[in-house]
């Protein structure tokens, strides 16, 4: 799973992360630069009703989404249709399992701007997903 990030300056995505106990964190990532080798992202975190500017992130355009570790087992791949906002598209799904038996699913699509990662599930519960995106910063 190595999507080529076909990002354009000004594209943005809003991500929702769900932590332990159901605590939610929203983040907006906006593309500020694109070169042949990397994508530069500006981060804006929404925490308890406040907007906090995060550090700039530089990512290679070809990115390993879930680097394999010695204690993680690749269980297989699948394809699944996913809807984000008004967009529905086919995702590649990488299925992993850790030594304790926890299953992780990474939903990936090159059609999603900025990161390619659409959703992450842990034992059937969504822990990260894109909730919207656009072409101009908000």
Secondary structure as UniProt FT lines:
FT   STRAND          2..4
FT   TURN            9..10
FT   STRAND          12..18
FT   HELIX           20..22
FT   STRAND          24..34
FT   STRAND          38..47
FT   TURN            48..49
FT   STRAND          50..60
FT   STRAND          62..64
FT   TURN            70..71
FT   STRAND          72..84
FT   TURN            85..86
FT   STRAND          87..98
FT   TURN            99..100
FT   STRAND          103..108
FT   TURN            110..111
FT   TURN            113..115
FT   STRAND          117..122
FT   TURN            123..124
FT   STRAND          125..134
//
